[in-house]
Amino acid sequence: MDESLKKVERSRADKITEVLRKYTAILEEISFFLSADVYRFMNDEAMMINRALLANQRAIAKLFFNLMKSELKTELSHRLKWQDRVRDWKFIQKNYVVHSFREFMANEEIQNPPTVKTEMENMITDQILLSERRLEFLQHLGYDREQEQRKIEFFLELMRDLTTKYTHNVQCMMKIRIQYEMVQQKCLAEVQLCKVSIIALRILGRIVGNNFEELAKQNEQNCRNLYSYFKEAMGLWDVHQLKLSQQEGELQKKLDECRWKQDNSIQV
């Protein structure tokens, strides 16, 4: 937009120059005024127009400055809002991770694993059967010597059964332990997943922070460039004002000399 406005101003200045030259020639042809008066009049008009053009350029520069200032303020506002949104998002994500882990730990499959429950029920059933056989053995015990051989055989069979049941109980306990270890592994995997999620949030926050630092450096450089630009523009304005004043004085002096010579020529 700045270049477009400058282009329009240059085009308008060229058109004004053409108009001034055209009407200067017309006034000289009419010869109602002396050439010196015509040039002095046109010079005054040109000086006023130059001041107006410089004022327009200064207004364009000020407009550009205000737009840049507004854009920087908008970017700063967006940055602050974005930081708030990132902080809120991280807080929500952290709460979601904690809530998900609590729900996972409160799950019935974790608190009371079905496989462990099945193994426990099987072991209890076997223990009940073993207790019943023991009770049956005790009920058949007596002091009758005729049944002594049968009692010995029954006792040996019971011992074999006890050994088998003991081995079975050990196996059941091993199965229960394995099931609990599997549940523990699930819990550890969930903990690791939560840790990864939290670490990812920290890494994301660090990346966003680095990006904002880079953006802040760019904005700072833009502000410095903008300040330098307007400092040069103000210096250029002062130089133009000084040169215009000098040229106006020199032109006025030349016009006075031309008018004096013209008056002398007329008198002669």
C-alpha positions as CSV (number, residue, x, y, z in Angstrom):
1,M,0.0,0.0,0.0
2,D,2.9,2.4,0.8
3,E,4.4,1.9,-2.7
4,S,1.0,2.4,-4.3
5,L,0.4,5.7,-2.5
6,K,3.9,6.9,-3.4
7,K,3.3,6.0,-7.0
8,V,0.0,8.0,-7.0
9,E,1.7,11.0,-5.5
10,R,4.5,10.9,-8.1
11,S,1.9,10.7,-10.9
12,R,0.0,13.6,-9.4
13,A,3.2,15.7,-9.1
14,D,4.0,15.0,-12.8
15,K,0.5,16.1,-13.9
16,I,0.8,19.2,-11.7
17,T,4.1,20.1,-13.3
18,E,2.6,19.7,-16.8
19,V,-0.3,21.9,-15.9
20,L,1.9,24.6,-14.4
21,R,4.1,24.6,-17.5
22,K,1.1,24.8,-19.8
23,Y,-0.5,27.8,-18.0
24,T,2.9,29.5,-17.7
25,A,3.2,29.4,-21.5
26,I,-0.4,30.6,-21.9
27,L,0.1,33.5,-19.6
28,E,3.3,34.5,-21.3
29,E,1.5,34.5,-24.7
30,I,-1.3,36.7,-23.3
31,S,1.3,39.2,-22.2
32,F,-1.1,40.9,-19.7
33,F,1.6,40.5,-17.1
34,L,5.3,40.8,-17.3
35,S,7.2,37.5,-17.7
36,A,8.9,38.1,-14.3
37,D,5.5,38.5,-12.6
38,V,4.2,35.4,-14.3
39,Y,7.2,33.4,-13.2
40,R,7.0,34.8,-9.7
41,F,3.2,33.9,-9.5
42,M,3.8,30.4,-10.9
43,N,6.7,30.0,-8.5
44,D,4.5,30.9,-5.5
45,E,1.9,28.5,-6.7
46,A,4.5,25.8,-7.2
47,M,5.9,26.4,-3.8
48,M,2.5,26.0,-2.2
49,I,1.8,22.9,-4.2
50,N,5.2,21.4,-3.2
51,R,4.4,22.1,0.4
52,A,1.1,20.3,-0.1
53,L,2.8,17.4,-1.8
54,L,5.3,17.1,1.1
55,A,2.5,17.3,3.6
56,N,0.8,14.5,1.7
57,Q,3.9,12.4,1.8
58,R,4.3,13.1,5.5
59,A,0.6,12.1,6.0
60,I,1.2,8.9,4.0
61,A,4.3,8.1,6.2
62,K,2.2,8.8,9.3
63,L,-0.6,6.6,8.0
64,F,1.9,3.8,7.3
65,F,3.4,4.3,10.8
66,N,-0.1,4.1,12.4
67,L,-0.9,1.0,10.4
68,M,2.4,-0.7,11.5
69,K,1.8,0.3,15.1
70,S,-1.8,-1.1,15.0
71,E,-0.5,-4.3,13.4
72,L,2.2,-4.7,16.0
73,K,-0.4,-4.1,18.8
74,T,-2.7,-6.7,17.2
75,E,0.1,-9.2,16.9
76,L,1.0,-8.6,20.6
77,S,-2.6,-9.1,21.6
78,H,-2.9,-12.3,19.5
79,R,0.4,-13.5,21.1
80,L,-0.9,-13.0,24.6
81,K,-4.2,-14.7,23.7
82,W,-2.4,-17.6,22.2
83,Q,-0.2,-18.0,25.3
84,D,-3.4,-18.1,27.4
85,R,-4.9,-20.6,25.1
86,V,-1.8,-22.8,25.2
87,R,-1.7,-22.6,29.0
88,D,-5.4,-23.6,29.2
89,W,-4.9,-26.3,26.7
90,K,-2.0,-27.8,28.6
91,F,-4.0,-27.6,31.8
92,I,-6.9,-29.4,30.2
93,Q,-4.6,-32.0,28.7
94,K,-2.9,-32.6,32.0
95,N,-6.2,-33.0,33.8
96,Y,-7.4,-35.4,31.1
97,V,-4.3,-37.5,31.5
98,V,-4.8,-37.7,35.3
99,H,-8.5,-38.4,34.9
100,S,-7.8,-41.1,32.4
101,F,-5.3,-42.8,34.7
102,R,-7.7,-42.7,37.6
103,E,-10.4,-44.2,35.5
104,F,-8.0,-46.9,34.4
105,M,-7.0,-47.7,37.9
106,A,-10.7,-47.7,39.1
107,N,-11.6,-50.2,36.4
108,E,-13.0,-53.5,37.7
109,E,-10.5,-55.5,35.6
110,I,-7.7,-53.8,37.4
111,Q,-9.2,-53.8,40.9
112,N,-10.6,-57.4,40.7
113,P,-9.1,-59.2,37.7
114,P,-11.5,-61.9,36.4
115,T,-8.7,-64.4,35.7
116,V,-7.4,-64.1,39.3
117,K,-10.9,-64.5,40.5
118,T,-11.4,-67.7,38.4
119,E,-8.1,-69.2,39.7
120,M,-9.1,-68.4,43.3
121,E,-12.5,-70.0,42.9
122,N,-10.8,-73.1,41.4
123,M,-8.4,-73.3,44.2
124,I,-11.1,-72.9,46.9
125,T,-13.2,-75.6,45.2
126,D,-10.2,-78.0,45.3
127,Q,-9.6,-77.1,48.9
128,I,-13.2,-77.9,49.8
129,L,-12.9,-81.3,48.1
130,L,-9.7,-82.0,49.9
131,S,-11.3,-81.1,53.2
132,E,-14.2,-83.4,52.5
133,R,-11.9,-86.4,51.8
134,R,-9.9,-85.7,54.9
135,L,-13.1,-85.7,56.9
136,E,-14.2,-88.9,55.3
137,F,-10.8,-90.5,56.1
138,L,-11.2,-89.5,59.8
139,Q,-14.7,-90.8,60.0
140,H,-13.5,-94.3,58.7
141,L,-10.6,-94.5,61.2
142,G,-11.2,-96.9,64.1
143,Y,-9.6,-99.4,66.3
144,D,-10.9,-102.5,64.5
145,R,-7.8,-104.6,63.5
146,E,-9.6,-106.4,60.7
147,Q,-9.9,-103.1,58.8
148,E,-6.3,-102.2,59.4
149,Q,-5.1,-103.2,55.9
150,R,-7.9,-101.3,54.2
151,K,-7.1,-98.2,56.4
152,I,-3.5,-98.3,55.4
153,E,-4.4,-98.5,51.7
154,F,-6.8,-95.6,52.1
155,F,-4.2,-93.6,54.0
156,L,-1.7,-94.1,51.2
157,E,-4.2,-93.1,48.6
158,L,-5.0,-90.1,50.7
159,M,-1.4,-89.1,50.9
160,R,-1.0,-89.4,47.2
161,D,-4.1,-87.2,46.8
162,L,-2.7,-84.7,49.3
163,T,0.5,-84.5,47.3
164,T,-1.4,-84.0,44.1
165,K,-3.5,-81.3,45.7
166,Y,-0.5,-79.6,47.2
167,T,1.1,-79.5,43.7
168,H,-2.1,-78.2,42.3
169,N,-2.3,-75.5,44.9
170,V,1.3,-74.4,44.1
171,Q,0.4,-74.2,40.4
172,C,-2.7,-72.2,41.2
173,M,-0.7,-69.8,43.3
174,M,1.8,-69.4,40.4
175,K,-1.1,-68.7,38.0
176,I,-2.5,-66.1,40.4
177,R,0.9,-64.5,40.7
178,I,1.3,-64.4,36.9
179,Q,-2.1,-62.8,36.5
180,Y,-1.3,-60.2,39.0
181,E,2.0,-59.5,37.3
182,M,0.1,-59.1,34.0
183,V,-2.2,-56.6,35.7
184,Q,0.9,-54.8,37.1
185,Q,2.4,-54.6,33.6
186,K,-0.7,-53.0,32.3
187,C,-0.6,-50.4,35.1
188,L,3.1,-49.7,34.4
189,A,2.3,-49.4,30.7
190,E,-0.4,-46.9,31.5
191,V,1.9,-45.0,33.8
192,Q,4.5,-44.8,31.0
193,L,1.9,-43.6,28.6
194,C,0.9,-40.8,31.0
195,K,4.5,-39.9,31.5
196,V,5.0,-39.6,27.7
197,S,1.9,-37.4,27.4
198,I,3.1,-35.1,30.1
199,I,6.6,-34.9,28.6
200,A,5.1,-34.2,25.2
201,L,3.1,-31.3,26.7
202,R,6.4,-29.9,28.2
203,I,8.2,-30.3,24.9
204,L,5.3,-28.6,23.0
205,G,5.4,-25.7,25.5
206,R,9.1,-25.4,25.0
207,I,8.7,-25.4,21.2
208,V,5.9,-22.8,21.3
209,G,8.1,-20.7,23.7
210,N,11.0,-20.8,21.3
211,N,8.7,-19.8,18.4
212,F,7.4,-16.9,20.3
213,E,10.9,-15.7,21.2
214,E,11.8,-15.8,17.5
215,L,8.6,-13.9,16.7
216,A,9.4,-11.3,19.4
217,K,12.9,-10.8,17.9
218,Q,11.3,-10.3,14.5
219,N,8.9,-7.7,15.9
220,E,11.7,-6.0,17.7
221,Q,13.7,-5.8,14.5
222,N,10.6,-4.5,12.6
223,C,10.1,-1.8,15.3
224,R,13.8,-0.7,14.9
225,N,13.5,-0.6,11.1
226,L,10.2,1.4,11.4
227,Y,11.9,3.9,13.8
228,S,14.9,4.2,11.4
229,Y,12.5,4.7,8.5
230,F,10.6,7.5,10.1
231,K,13.7,9.1,11.5
232,E,15.1,9.2,7.9
233,A,11.7,10.5,6.7
234,M,11.7,13.3,9.2
235,G,15.3,14.2,8.3
236,L,14.4,14.2,4.6
237,W,11.4,16.5,5.4
238,D,13.7,19.0,7.1
239,V,16.1,18.9,4.2
240,H,13.3,19.5,1.7
241,Q,12.0,22.4,3.8
242,L,15.5,23.9,4.0
243,K,16.2,23.5,0.3
244,L,12.8,24.9,-0.6
245,S,13.4,27.9,1.5
246,Q,16.8,28.4,-0.1
247,Q,15.4,27.9,-3.6
248,E,12.6,30.3,-2.8
249,G,15.0,33.0,-1.7
250,E,17.2,32.5,-4.7
251,L,14.3,32.5,-7.1
252,Q,12.9,35.6,-5.5
253,K,16.2,37.3,-5.8
254,K,16.5,36.3,-9.5
255,L,12.9,37.5,-10.1
256,D,13.7,40.8,-8.5
257,E,16.7,41.2,-10.7
258,C,14.7,40.3,-13.8
259,R,12.0,42.7,-12.9
260,W,14.6,45.4,-12.3
261,K,16.2,44.8,-15.7
262,Q,12.7,44.7,-17.3
263,D,11.8,48.0,-15.7
264,N,15.1,49.6,-16.9
265,S,14.5,48.3,-20.4
266,I,11.0,49.8,-20.4
267,Q,12.3,53.1,-19.1
268,V,15.0,53.2,-21.8
